[in-house]
Amino acid sequence: MMRVLFLLVVILALQACSFGKDSYDNSDLIVRQAADPVASLQQKNVLAAVRSGNVAIVERELQKLQISEYSFAGLAETPLGLAVRSDSLEIAKFLIDRSVGPYNLGSEQVSFDENALRRRHQDLLRLLNHARKLREIKTDGVNETTAFVLEFYLKKIKEILEKVVAGNMDAALSAVDRTGLSCLFVQSQVIQSVQLGEIAGSEAIINFLRKVRCEQRLSSSNIQMLYEAELIRQFQALFEAPALLGYLSYQPNLKTTMWNIDNSGIFLAPELLIRIAWSEDNEFLKVGQCSPSGRSDHEPCGDNLDEDDRVQKIITASGIKKSRFEIIKTLEGKVASWSRYYPREVRPILAEADVIYFFTSFYCSGKADFSGVTFPYLAGVKDEDLLGESIPWKAALLTRPDSIPPLTDEYEEEPEKDIPPDLIWSSGRN
């Protein structure tokens, strides 16, 4: 009897171990399949056909696919991704026409998004006639297939934005999910569509951007690029519709709202840029623009608010993140001075421009060189310094002559602890 009971216990123990092992293996298999999908044999044949570059072979292999295999969901390599990488335009057209993973670029998505962002950024700088900034953009160009796929995707972005403007927010968000467009691509291209004037930067568009939540964020460099482009665009438009600037100013990956203009080491806040755009020193107003400063050669802009109140009204209405400082000047990597409020410098002849004001308006206007430009009085800057194409920002870093006092030093700040941490390189002021 004892022997029978012993054998029964052994058998039950073995079964328990076997069940535990099978259970573990099954769950492990399920996890691996979810995290790393495997292409079916026929999907592999389609991918091989795309690599061959032969449209006829691709067509033949596609006919053998099951409808459920068309999306290539979760795979690193996809037919359209391979076509973009190898610049196979006819194959890309064929795949999109047959709806074979038309919005799935697999591992090529990141590269595609970056190329699309930079290409559209170049288009914006051309639209703004900003030759200076355009020269800074380093790109290898965009191949024909990438350009074709981008135009195809932008048509879908346009359709989505039309739904947003029509008040169909749920339909717009559903369209994003349904197509499978990259979330970061949608975010960046909606922003750039506003910047390029393809759609007005309305409250509805900003609300849509807030509702499109992505698992990842646009990189810090890309957010900075979009933000700086928007500063230039708004400067040229005299900050007439800065809602998008407000949205960008609160992006988590934006290091600071202060702009290292022209990589000069001089950091400017949006509040100061607004005043400069409106000022007498903005020599580059476009024909027909109204000027809040009331310049005689331009139509004055409406309200009776004083300049500072008007600036704060714009900041508040558009939701632009307020800066603690309006300007921080750095010299050779060290903080030289900073101000909470930067007044226009008083010059011996009041008609002559403030250096920061003048050079900022010159840079934001996008002019390529100084030909035909009459310069203001620049203390301590030699004539030969003004002959090159580079803006002599060092003029703005020179100590102001004692005979030319600032308008006010009421807002000057001393405590180093007030300087944003990412802008502190050393202590003290010159």
Residue pairs with C-beta under 8 A, 6 or more apart in sequence:
37 73
37 74
37 75
39 47
39 72
39 75
39 77
40 69
42 61
42 64
42 65
42 66
42 69
43 65
43 69
43 72
43 75
45 61
45 64
46 58
46 61
46 62
46 65
46 79
46 100
47 77
47 78
47 79
47 82
48 61
49 57
49 58
49 60
49 61
49 62
50 58
50 79
50 82
50 83
50 86
50 88
50 91
50 95
51 82
51 86
52 58
53 86
53 88
53 91
55 90
55 91
55 94
58 79
58 91
58 94
58 95
59 94
62 98
62 100
65 100
70 99
70 100
70 101
71 101
71 104
71 180
72 78
72 79
72 100
72 101
72 104
72 106
73 101
73 104
73 180
75 106
76 106
76 107
77 106
77 107
78 101
78 104
78 105
78 106
78 108
79 91
79 95
79 100
79 101
80 92
80 95
80 96
80 100
80 101
80 102
80 104
80 105
80 149
81 104
81 105
81 106
81 107
81 108
81 109
82 88
82 108
83 89
83 91
83 92
83 95
83 145
84 92
84 105
84 108
84 112
84 143
84 145
84 146
84 149
85 108
86 145
87 143
87 144
87 145
87 146
88 145
89 144
89 145
89 148
92 145
92 148
92 149
93 148
95 101
95 102
96 102
96 149
96 152
102 152
103 153
103 156
103 179
103 180
103 181
103 182
104 180
105 112
105 149
105 182
109 182
109 185
112 146
112 149
112 150
112 185
113 182
113 184
113 185
113 188
114 222
115 139
115 142
115 146
115 150
116 142
116 146
116 150
116 153
116 185
116 188
116 189
117 188
117 192
117 222
117 225
118 137
118 139
119 139
119 142
119 147
119 150
120 189
120 192
120 196
121 137
121 192
121 225
121 226
121 229
122 134
122 137
122 139
123 196
124 192
124 195
124 196
124 229
124 233
125 133
125 134
125 137
125 229
125 366
126 134
127 196
127 197
128 232
128 233
128 236
128 366
129 365
129 366
130 232
130 366
131 366
131 367
131 368
132 262
132 363
132 366
132 367
132 368
133 229
133 232
133 366
142 150
153 181
153 185
153 189
154 189
154 193
156 175
156 179
156 181
157 181
157 186
157 189
157 190
157 193
158 193
158 198
158 199
159 175
160 172
160 175
160 176
160 186
160 190
161 172
161 190
161 193
161 199
161 205
161 208
163 169
163 171
163 172
163 175
164 172
164 204
164 205
164 208
165 199
165 200
165 202
165 204
165 205
167 204
169 204
169 207
169 208
169 211
172 208
173 208
173 211
173 212
176 183
176 186
176 212
183 212
183 213
183 214
183 215
183 216
184 214
184 216
184 217
184 218
186 212
187 209
187 212
187 214
187 218
188 218
188 222
188 226
190 199
190 205
190 208
190 209
190 212
191 209
191 226
191 244
191 248
192 226
193 199
194 200
194 201
194 205
194 244
195 226
195 229
195 230
195 233
195 244
199 205
200 241
201 241
201 243
201 244
202 243
203 243
205 244
206 243
206 244
206 246
206 247
209 247
210 247
217 223
217 251
217 252
217 253
218 226
218 251
218 253
219 253
220 253
220 254
220 255
223 248
223 251
223 253
223 254
224 254
224 255
226 248
227 245
227 248
227 249
227 251
227 254
227 257
227 259
228 259
230 242
230 244
230 245
230 248
231 245
231 259
231 270
231 273
231 364
232 364
232 366
234 240
234 241
234 242
234 245
234 273
234 277
235 273
235 276
235 277
235 361
235 364
236 286
236 364
236 365
236 366
238 277
238 278
238 285
238 289
238 290
238 291
238 292
238 301
239 245
239 273
239 274
239 277
239 314
242 270
242 314
242 318
242 320
243 318
243 319
245 270
245 318
245 320
246 318
246 319
246 320
246 321
247 319
248 254
249 257
249 270
249 319
249 320
249 321
250 319
250 321
255 422
256 267
256 420
256 422
256 423
257 269
257 270
257 320
257 321
257 323
258 267
258 268
258 269
258 323
258 325
258 328
258 420
258 423
259 267
259 268
259 269
259 273
260 266
260 267
261 267
261 268
261 360
261 363
262 363
262 391
262 393
264 391
264 393
264 396
265 329
265 330
265 331
265 333
265 393
265 397
266 327
266 328
266 329
266 330
266 356
266 393
266 396
266 397
267 325
267 327
267 328
267 329
267 330
267 423
268 326
268 327
268 356
268 360
269 323
269 325
269 326
269 327
270 315
270 320
270 323
271 311
271 315
271 322
271 323
271 326
272 326
272 327
272 342
273 360
273 364
274 311
274 314
274 315
275 307
275 311
276 282
276 356
276 357
276 360
276 361
277 361
277 364
278 291
278 292
278 293
278 307
278 310
279 293
279 344
279 354
279 357
279 361
280 293
280 295
280 353
281 344
281 353
281 354
281 357
281 358
281 361
281 376
282 293
282 357
282 361
283 353
283 358
283 361
283 362
283 365
283 373
284 361
284 362
284 364
284 365
284 367
285 291
285 295
285 298
288 299
289 298
289 299
290 298
290 299
290 300
290 301
291 298
291 299
291 300
291 301
292 300
292 301
292 307
292 310
293 307
294 300
303 310
305 313
314 320
315 322
324 340
324 418
324 420
325 338
325 339
325 340
325 413
325 418
325 419
325 420
326 339
326 340
326 341
326 342
327 338
327 339
327 342
327 356
328 335
328 337
328 338
328 419
328 420
328 423
329 335
329 336
329 337
329 338
329 396
329 397
330 336
330 423
330 425
331 397
331 430
333 425
333 426
334 425
334 426
335 419
335 423
335 424
335 425
335 426
335 427
335 428
335 429
336 397
336 429
336 430
337 429
337 430
338 413
338 419
338 429
339 411
339 412
339 413
340 411
340 412
340 413
341 408
341 410
341 411
342 356
343 406
343 407
343 408
344 354
344 357
344 407
345 354
345 355
345 356
345 400
345 404
345 406
345 407
346 404
346 405
346 406
346 407
347 353
347 354
347 376
347 377
347 404
348 377
348 403
348 404
349 377
352 376
352 377
353 376
354 376
355 376
355 378
355 395
355 396
356 396
358 375
358 376
359 391
359 392
359 393
359 395
359 396
362 373
362 391
363 391
367 373
368 389
369 389
370 386
370 387
370 389
375 386
378 386
378 392
378 395
379 395
379 398
379 400
379 401
379 404
380 395
380 398
381 392
381 394
381 395
381 398
385 392
385 394
385 395
386 392
399 430
400 406
414 429
416 424
416 427
416 428
